[in-house]
Amino acid sequence: MKRFPGTKDIKLIDNIEGTQVLKCYFRQKNIRSIIFLRGQNNIFIPISLVKKGTRKGKNIMKENYKILFKGEITRINQELETDNYRIEKL
């Protein structure tokens, strides 16, 4: 990826209407995260953190992330639509 040159721990798994969906790894790949990257504002929105050995964390890919994280994605989209969120800078 151009934004993260040489990084193997952040992978693009989908692009939905200009919003990137990224898969990230932490702690020697034992913990996985799925993140929306809001393309226009360059804001990262964490959807979920899961352990690698769990049902959701076993193998996150383009073909299954929408099913695995349907509830989390729906909740995040509702919060964005109703402006029910806060922005924190890291």
ABEGO torsion letter per residue (X at the ends): XAABBGBAABBBABBBGGBBBBBBBBGGGABBBBBBBBAAAGBBBBABBBBAABAAAABBBAAAAAAAAAAAAAAAAAAAAAGBBBBBBX
